[in-house]
Amino acid sequence: MRMRRDLYLISEFGAADDLADLVAETDDVDQVRGGRTALWHAVFGNRSDNVAILLDAGADPHRPMMSGWTPARLSLAGPHPLPGAPPLSEAEADAVAVAGELLAALEPPAHGYDGFGLACVAGIGAAEAARRLDGEETEEPTSFDPWSGEDPAEYVVGVTDVPGGCVVTQPWWFLPSMTGIMNRLSPGTDCYGLYMNPKSGPQGSVSSDGMYVQRHSPGSGPDENDRPEEVLAAYLYRRNHVAYACAFAGLRPTDTRAVAGPADLWLRLPRLKY
């Protein structure tokens, strides 16, 4: 009998029958890997079927991990709450409610958000963003060829006011998420940049008060050294990274217009090294 390394992956993503077979070969279903147990993974993936299998095998739903989040307490933020966990705090319950609104408002279009670049900026409007970027108002591009070497659409971004700030977007390229752009946008405030790379997945970064702070990988799952609120956010927004970016900056868009257009205004930016 042994712990199968793929137990954690199957708990979150795999079929219940496969998980049952793995559990039968496992000495201790509560072994910890990467700061969490298989049950925590099943809860994180909203896999109530796999949660039931692990509970029947003796997994502990109240074992603290991931900055204090037990599997049972994390489940209170999702669709399948487990009994016996201390209730969410007021701030945590508010975060869950906000997530529900943002996820409903920012449901991805049929083709998804692949290829979108954006910067979510707290506390400033589109006009101030345009001033900080030194952009010249222009028309929305009708096409973009990233390999032409001369395409002016590479330097065109849309800017839209939303409750809490504004969103700078480029549905075809990554310019808004570049450090030079974000540092121009963030003096006196915070900015979260995101590029939904079609090949390598979402790429996020943070700028605060005009300075680059950190690179971030939304959707990669929480780290055991994350703060409790970061663990909760990773769970709530694990399948919608655009909503995560907005939540991080405190923005509350009510629909996808700020991301997918039409933008409030379109700007042609100076051709600088960003």
Residue pairs with C-beta under 8 A, 6 or more apart in sequence:
1 25
1 26
1 27
2 25
2 26
2 27
3 26
3 27
3 28
3 31
4 22
4 25
4 26
5 33
6 22
7 19
7 22
7 23
7 26
7 29
7 38
8 33
8 34
8 36
8 38
8 41
9 41
10 18
10 19
10 22
10 50
11 19
11 38
11 39
11 41
11 42
11 45
11 47
11 50
11 54
12 41
12 42
12 44
12 45
12 47
12 50
13 45
13 47
14 50
16 49
16 50
16 53
19 50
19 53
19 54
20 53
23 29
23 53
23 54
23 57
26 57
29 37
29 38
29 39
29 54
29 57
29 58
29 59
30 37
30 38
30 39
30 58
30 59
30 60
30 63
31 37
31 38
32 65
34 224
35 65
35 66
35 223
35 224
36 44
36 65
36 66
36 224
37 59
37 60
37 63
37 65
37 71
38 54
38 59
39 51
39 54
39 55
39 59
39 60
39 61
39 71
40 65
40 66
40 69
40 71
40 74
42 50
42 51
42 54
42 71
43 51
43 71
43 72
43 74
43 75
43 78
43 80
43 82
44 74
44 221
44 235
44 238
46 78
46 79
46 80
48 79
48 80
51 71
51 75
51 80
51 82
55 61
59 71
60 71
61 70
61 71
61 72
61 75
61 82
61 84
61 85
62 70
62 71
62 72
62 84
62 85
63 70
63 71
64 70
65 71
65 224
66 74
66 222
66 224
66 226
66 231
67 224
67 225
67 226
67 227
67 228
67 230
67 231
68 228
69 228
69 231
69 232
70 85
71 82
72 82
72 83
72 84
72 85
73 85
73 86
73 88
74 231
74 232
74 235
75 81
75 82
75 85
76 82
76 85
76 87
76 88
77 88
77 92
77 96
77 232
77 235
77 236
78 235
88 96
91 229
92 229
92 232
95 229
95 232
95 233
95 236
96 232
96 236
98 247
98 252
99 233
99 236
99 237
99 243
99 247
101 252
102 237
102 240
102 243
102 246
102 247
102 252
102 253
103 236
103 237
103 240
103 243
105 243
105 253
105 254
105 255
105 256
106 240
106 242
106 243
106 246
106 253
106 255
106 256
106 259
107 240
107 256
108 240
108 242
108 256
109 256
109 260
112 196
113 196
113 241
113 242
113 259
114 196
114 197
114 198
115 171
115 172
115 173
115 196
115 198
116 169
116 170
116 171
116 194
116 195
116 196
116 242
116 259
116 260
117 169
117 170
117 171
117 173
117 174
117 175
117 176
117 177
117 193
117 194
117 195
117 196
118 167
118 168
118 169
118 170
118 176
118 177
118 193
118 194
118 242
118 245
118 259
119 167
119 168
119 169
119 176
119 177
119 181
119 182
119 185
119 191
119 192
119 193
119 194
120 165
120 167
120 191
120 192
120 193
120 194
120 245
120 246
120 248
120 249
120 251
121 129
121 165
121 166
121 167
121 168
121 185
121 186
121 189
121 190
121 191
121 249
122 164
122 165
122 189
122 190
122 191
122 249
122 250
122 251
123 164
123 165
123 188
123 189
123 250
124 132
124 165
124 166
124 185
124 189
125 161
125 165
125 166
126 159
126 160
126 161
126 166
126 264
126 265
128 166
129 159
129 166
129 168
129 185
130 137
130 159
130 265
130 267
132 184
132 185
132 187
133 157
133 168
133 181
133 184
133 185
133 267
133 269
134 269
134 270
135 157
135 159
135 267
135 268
135 269
135 270
136 267
136 268
137 265
137 266
137 267
137 268
138 156
138 266
138 267
138 268
139 266
140 156
140 158
140 261
140 262
140 263
140 266
141 152
141 153
141 156
141 172
141 266
143 153
144 151
144 153
144 154
144 172
144 173
145 151
146 154
146 172
146 173
152 268
153 172
153 173
154 173
154 175
155 175
155 268
155 269
155 270
155 271
156 170
156 266
156 267
156 268
156 269
157 168
157 169
157 170
157 175
157 176
157 266
157 267
157 269
158 168
158 169
158 170
158 171
158 261
158 262
158 263
158 264
158 265
158 266
158 267
159 166
159 167
159 168
159 169
159 263
159 264
159 265
159 266
159 267
160 166
160 167
160 169
160 257
160 258
160 263
160 264
161 264
162 246
162 251
162 252
162 253
162 254
162 258
163 251
163 252
163 253
163 254
164 249
164 250
164 251
164 252
165 189
165 249
165 250
165 251
166 251
166 258
167 246
167 251
167 253
167 258
167 259
168 176
168 181
168 185
169 176
169 258
169 259
169 260
169 261
169 263
170 176
171 259
171 260
171 261
174 195
174 197
174 203
175 181
175 269
175 274
176 182
176 193
177 193
177 194
177 195
177 203
177 204
177 205
178 193
178 274
179 193
179 205
179 207
179 212
179 274
180 272
180 273
180 274
181 193
181 269
181 274
182 191
182 193
182 205
182 207
182 212
183 207
183 210
183 211
183 212
184 210
185 191
185 207
186 207
186 208
186 209
186 210
186 211
187 209
187 210
188 209
188 210
189 208
189 209
190 206
190 207
190 208
190 209
190 248
190 249
190 250
191 206
191 207
191 208
191 249
192 204
192 205
192 206
192 216
192 245
192 248
192 249
193 204
193 205
193 206
193 207
193 245
194 202
194 203
194 204
194 218
194 241
194 242
194 245
195 202
195 203
195 204
196 202
196 241
196 242
197 203
201 217
201 219
202 217
202 218
202 219
202 241
203 215
203 217
204 215
204 216
204 217
204 218
204 241
204 244
204 245
205 212
205 213
205 214
205 215
205 216
206 212
206 213
206 214
206 215
206 216
206 248
207 213
218 237
218 241
218 244
218 245
219 238
219 239
219 241
219 244
221 234
221 238
222 230
222 231
222 234
222 235
226 234
233 244
233 247
233 248
236 247
237 243
237 244
237 247
242 259
246 252
246 253
253 259
257 263
